[in-house]
Amino acid sequence: MKVFGKRHLKVILWYVFFWLFAIYFLILIRFIGHAGMIFNPVAPEAPIDISVFWRMGLVGALLMGIAFGFLEILFEKRIFRVMGYGKLILVKSVIYVFIFVLILAYLSLRNLHLSFGYIDFYTWRASFFDLNLLIPVSYMAVAGIILNFIKEISLKFGQGILWKMLIGKFHRPKEEERILMFLDLRSSTTIAEKLGHIKYSELIQDCFNDLSIVRKQDAEIYQYVGDEAVLSWTVKSGLDNNNCLHAFYAFKDVLQQRTKHYQKKYGLTPFFKAGMNMGKVTVAEVGQIKKEIAFHGDTVNTAARIQGKCNELDSELLISESLEKQVNGTHFKREIMGRVALKGKQKEINIYAVTRP
C-alpha cells in the first residue's frame, strides 16, 4: 500500500507556498523603504542585514510548510476523523503553537549564528522574548487561522472547488468530460427499519467517514444524498491506473476490514453497490442563499440509472459501455450484461459488470 503519494506531496507543497507567501509579505511590508541594514535592539553595535530575513523566511516557510503539511496528513487518520470538531480544533491548535514556537526558537538561534558567528544563550533569550517579536508572532497566528479557515471552507465545497468559485469559473455553465460514480447502500430500507433513524444515521456517518479512502484514487465527492454518495473524476485522473474502478474496491476493502466494528455497533457489515458512466456534463454554480457546484446532463442521469440496475442484474459494480472502452489492463474482469433499457431513455445501452479477480 502506498504510504506517501502524489496527493500528499501536493498538500505539503501547498503549505510551503502558503507560508512562503505569508512570511515574505510580512517582510516586505515591515521593511519597505529601509536601506540594507536595520537597527538591532539586542546588539546596537551590529545592525542586521535585511537579506538575513529573506533567507530566514525561506527556511521558515520550508520548515512550517513541511511540518504543517505532514500534520494535516496525520489528521486524515480515522482517530481524528471521528473526533469532535471542537476537540479536534483544540488539539490542532496546541500542536500548531508548539511547532511554531520550536521553529521560531530555531530561527532565532540561526539568526544569532549568522549575525555574530556564535550562539550566546543570554543574547538568544533576550532576542527570543523581545517585544519586537510580538508583531510577527501575532501575524503568524492570524495567518494560521486564515489557513485553517481556507482548509475548512475547501472541505465544505470539495477539493479544488473553492478556488474555481472564487475566480467565477462556473458562474456561467461550462461543459466538461467527467467520470461519475453513484454509490448506494445495499438494502438500505431494511437496515433503516432494523436500526431506527438515529442508529441508521450513525451508520451512514461511519460509512462516509470510511469513504475518505477514495482520496488516494483522486476522487472528488460531488454530493451526499441520504445514503447515497456521488463521486467524480476528470477523465485523466479517473482513467489513470483505473482510479475510478480501484476507488470502489478500496472503499469495499475498508468496510470489510472494519467488519468487527460494524458488527459490534450495528450488527451488520454494510455493502454498497455502484453505477458508473463517462461523458460530457454541464457544470454550473447554482443557488443564491446556499451556493454549490452542480452537474447537469444525460451523463449524470445515466450513471444514476445504471446504479439502479445493480440489484436486478445481481452486480455490485456496473459501468457503461463508454467507460468500459476507456479502462485498461486486466486487473478487473468485465462482463457484458447485454443491452439494458434504462428508465427515461429511449435507446437501450450496453452495461458491463465489473469484478475483481
C-alpha positions in Angstrom: 0.0 0.0 0.0 1.3 3.4 -0.9 2.1 5.3 2.3 3.2 8.6 0.7 1.8 9.6 -2.7 1.4 12.4 -5.1 -1.6 13.8 -3.3 0.4 14.1 0.0 3.2 15.9 -1.9 0.7 18.4 -3.2 -0.6 19.0 0.3 3.0 19.7 1.6 3.8 22.0 -1.4 0.6 23.9 -0.9 1.6 24.6 2.8 5.1 25.6 1.8 3.9 28.1 -0.8 1.3 29.5 1.6 3.9 30.2 4.3 6.4 31.4 1.9 3.9 34.0 0.6 2.8 34.9 4.2 6.3 35.4 5.5 7.7 37.3 2.5 4.6 39.5 2.5 5.3 40.3 6.2 9.0 41.1 5.5 8.0 43.3 2.5 5.5 45.5 4.4 7.6 45.7 7.5 10.9 46.7 5.9 9.7 48.5 2.8 11.7 51.8 2.4 14.5 50.6 4.6 18.1 50.5 3.5 20.1 47.3 3.5 20.7 47.4 7.3 18.3 47.9 10.2 18.8 48.6 13.9 19.4 45.6 16.1 17.8 46.2 19.6 19.7 43.3 21.1 23.1 44.4 19.8 23.1 48.0 18.6 26.7 47.9 17.6 25.8 45.2 15.0 23.0 46.3 12.6 21.1 43.5 11.0 21.3 42.9 7.2 17.7 42.7 5.8 18.8 39.9 3.4 19.1 37.8 6.6 15.3 38.0 6.9 14.7 36.9 3.3 16.9 33.8 3.9 15.3 33.1 7.3 11.9 33.5 5.7 12.7 30.8 3.1 14.0 28.4 5.8 10.9 29.2 8.0 8.5 28.6 5.1 10.1 25.3 4.3 10.1 24.1 7.9 6.5 25.3 8.6 5.2 24.0 5.2 6.7 20.5 5.7 5.7 20.4 9.4 2.1 21.6 9.0 1.7 19.6 5.7 2.7 16.3 7.5 0.5 17.3 10.4 -2.6 17.7 8.1 -1.8 14.3 6.5 -1.7 12.8 10.0 -5.1 14.4 10.9 -6.6 12.4 8.0 -6.3 9.2 10.1 -9.5 7.7 11.3 -8.8 8.5 15.0 -9.0 12.2 14.2 -11.9 12.0 11.7 -14.2 10.7 14.4 -13.1 13.2 16.9 -15.5 16.0 17.9 -15.0 19.2 15.9 -14.2 21.5 18.9 -11.8 18.9 20.4 -10.1 18.5 17.0 -9.5 22.3 16.7 -8.1 22.4 20.2 -5.7 19.5 19.6 -4.6 21.0 16.3 -4.1 24.5 17.8 -1.9 23.2 20.6 0.2 21.2 18.2 0.4 24.2 15.8 1.6 26.5 18.5 4.2 24.0 19.8 5.6 23.5 16.3 5.6 27.3 15.6 7.5 28.0 18.9 10.1 25.4 18.0 10.6 26.8 14.6 10.8 30.4 15.9 13.4 29.3 18.5 15.5 27.6 15.8 15.3 30.7 13.5 16.4 32.9 16.4 19.4 30.7 17.1 20.2 30.7 13.4 20.0 34.5 13.2 22.4 34.9 16.1 24.8 32.5 14.5 24.6 34.3 11.1 25.0 37.8 12.8 27.8 37.1 15.3 29.3 33.7 14.3 28.5 32.2 17.7 25.5 31.5 19.9 25.1 33.0 23.3 22.2 31.8 25.4 21.5 35.1 27.2 21.6 37.0 24.0 19.3 34.5 22.4 16.9 34.7 25.3 16.7 38.5 25.1 16.2 38.2 21.3 13.5 35.5 21.6 11.5 37.3 24.3 11.9 40.7 22.7 8.6 42.7 22.3 9.5 43.3 18.7 8.6 39.6 18.1 5.0 40.3 19.1 4.1 41.7 15.7 5.4 38.7 13.6 4.0 36.2 16.2 0.6 37.8 16.0 0.8 37.9 12.3 1.7 34.2 12.0 -1.2 33.4 14.4 -3.7 35.2 12.2 -2.1 33.6 9.1 -2.6 30.2 10.7 -6.3 31.0 11.4 -6.8 32.1 7.8 -5.1 28.9 6.6 -7.3 26.7 8.7 -10.4 28.7 7.6 -9.5 28.2 4.0 -9.0 24.5 4.5 -12.3 24.0 6.3 -14.2 26.0 3.6 -12.4 23.9 0.9 -13.5 20.7 2.7 -17.1 22.1 2.7 -17.2 22.8 -1.1 -14.9 19.9 -2.1 -11.4 19.5 -3.3 -10.3 22.3 -5.7 -13.9 23.8 -5.8 -13.3 26.9 -3.6 -10.7 28.4 -6.0 -12.9 27.7 -9.0 -15.8 29.5 -7.3 -13.6 32.5 -6.3 -12.5 33.1 -9.9 -16.0 32.6 -11.1 -15.2 29.6 -13.3 -18.7 28.2 -13.2 -20.6 31.4 -12.9 -21.7 30.6 -16.4 -22.3 26.9 -17.2 -19.3 25.1 -18.7 -19.2 21.7 -20.4 -16.7 19.1 -19.1 -15.8 15.5 -19.7 -16.3 13.6 -16.4 -16.5 10.2 -14.9 -19.3 9.8 -12.3 -20.0 7.1 -9.8 -23.3 6.8 -7.9 -22.7 4.8 -4.7 -25.6 3.5 -2.8 -26.0 1.4 0.4 -27.5 -2.0 -0.4 -30.7 -3.0 1.4 -30.9 0.5 3.0 -34.6 0.4 3.7 -34.4 -2.9 5.6 -31.3 -1.7 7.5 -33.1 1.6 8.5 -36.1 -0.3 9.8 -33.9 -2.6 11.8 -31.7 0.1 13.3 -34.0 3.0 13.7 -33.3 6.6 12.5 -30.6 7.6 14.9 -28.6 4.4 14.7 -29.0 4.3 10.9 -27.7 7.9 10.6 -24.7 6.9 12.7 -24.1 4.0 10.3 -24.1 6.4 7.3 -21.7 8.7 9.1 -19.3 5.8 9.7 -19.5 4.6 6.1 -19.0 8.1 4.6 -16.0 8.7 7.0 -14.5 5.5 5.6 -15.3 6.7 2.1 -12.5 9.2 2.5 -10.1 6.4 1.4 -11.0 7.3 -2.2 -8.8 10.4 -2.0 -6.0 8.1 -2.7 -7.6 7.5 -6.1 -8.1 11.2 -6.8 -11.8 11.0 -6.4 -13.9 14.1 -5.7 -17.0 13.8 -3.6 -19.7 15.6 -5.6 -22.5 15.2 -3.1 -24.2 13.1 -0.4 -27.9 12.4 -0.8 -29.3 10.3 2.1 -27.4 7.0 2.0 -26.0 7.7 -1.5 -22.7 9.4 -2.4 -21.8 10.7 -5.8 -18.1 10.6 -6.8 -16.5 12.4 -9.7 -13.2 12.4 -11.6 -11.8 14.2 -14.5 -11.2 11.8 -17.4 -7.5 11.9 -17.0 -7.4 11.3 -13.2 -10.2 8.7 -13.3 -8.6 6.6 -16.0 -5.0 6.9 -14.7 -4.2 3.5 -13.2 -8.0 2.8 -13.4 -8.5 5.0 -10.4 -12.3 5.1 -10.9 -12.6 1.3 -10.5 -9.9 1.0 -7.8 -11.8 3.6 -5.7 -14.9 1.3 -5.4 -12.9 -1.7 -4.2 -10.7 0.5 -1.9 -13.9 1.5 -0.2 -15.2 -2.0 -0.1 -11.9 -3.3 1.4 -12.1 -0.7 4.2 -15.6 -1.7 5.1 -14.6 -5.4 5.2 -11.5 -4.6 7.3 -13.8 -2.9 9.8 -16.3 -5.7 9.9 -15.7 -6.2 13.6 -16.5 -2.5 14.3 -19.7 -2.6 12.2 -20.9 -5.9 13.6 -20.3 -4.8 17.2 -22.0 -1.4 16.8 -24.8 -2.2 14.3 -25.0 -6.0 14.0 -24.2 -5.9 10.3 -21.5 -5.2 7.7 -22.5 -2.5 5.1 -22.2 -3.3 1.4 -22.5 -0.7 -1.3 -23.4 -1.0 -5.0 -22.3 1.4 -7.7 -23.1 2.5 -11.2 -20.6 4.5 -13.3 -20.7 6.5 -16.6 -18.4 8.7 -18.5 -19.3 11.6 -20.8 -20.0 15.3 -21.1 -21.7 17.1 -18.2 -22.6 20.7 -17.8 -21.1 22.2 -14.6 -22.6 25.3 -13.1 -22.7 27.3 -9.9 -26.3 27.3 -8.6 -28.1 28.9 -5.7 -28.2 32.3 -4.0 -28.7 31.6 -0.4 -26.6 28.4 -0.4 -24.2 28.1 -3.4 -22.8 24.9 -4.7 -21.4 23.4 -7.9 -24.0 21.2 -9.8 -23.6 18.7 -12.6 -26.3 18.5 -15.2 -26.9 16.4 -18.3 -27.7 12.9 -19.6 -24.3 11.5 -18.3 -25.4 12.2 -14.7 -28.9 10.7 -15.2 -27.5 7.6 -17.0 -25.0 6.9 -14.2 -27.8 7.1 -11.6 -30.0 4.7 -13.7 -27.1 2.3 -14.1 -26.7 2.1 -10.4 -30.4 1.4 -10.1 -29.9 -1.8 -12.1 -27.4 -3.4 -9.7 -30.0 -5.4 -7.7 -31.8 -6.5 -10.9 -28.6 -7.7 -12.5 -27.1 -9.0 -9.2 -23.9 -7.0 -9.5 -22.1 -4.7 -7.1 -20.5 -2.5 -9.8 -21.9 -1.7 -13.2 -20.4 0.6 -15.8 -21.5 2.0 -19.1 -20.1 1.0 -22.5 -18.5 4.4 -22.9 -16.4 3.9 -19.8 -15.7 0.2 -20.4 -14.0 1.2 -23.7 -11.6 3.5 -21.9 -10.5 1.5 -18.9 -7.4 -0.5 -19.5 -5.4 -3.5 -18.2 -6.6 -6.9 -17.0 -6.8 -6.2 -13.2 -10.6 -6.1 -13.5 -12.9 -8.6 -15.1 -15.6 -7.0 -17.3 -18.6 -9.0 -18.3 -21.2 -7.6 -20.7 -24.7 -7.8 -19.3 -26.4 -7.1 -22.7 -28.4 -4.2 -23.8 -30.5 -2.8 -21.0 -33.3 -0.3 -21.0 -32.9 2.5 -18.6 -35.7 4.5 -17.2 -36.2 7.8 -19.0 -34.0 6.7 -22.0 -35.5 5.7 -25.4 -32.5 3.7 -26.5 -31.1 0.6 -24.8 -27.4 0.7 -23.8 -24.8 -1.9 -23.2 -23.9 -2.3 -19.5 -20.9 -4.2 -18.1 -20.5 -5.8 -14.7 -17.0 -5.3 -13.2 -15.5 -7.7 -10.7 -12.0 -8.1 -9.2 -10.4 -11.5 -9.8 
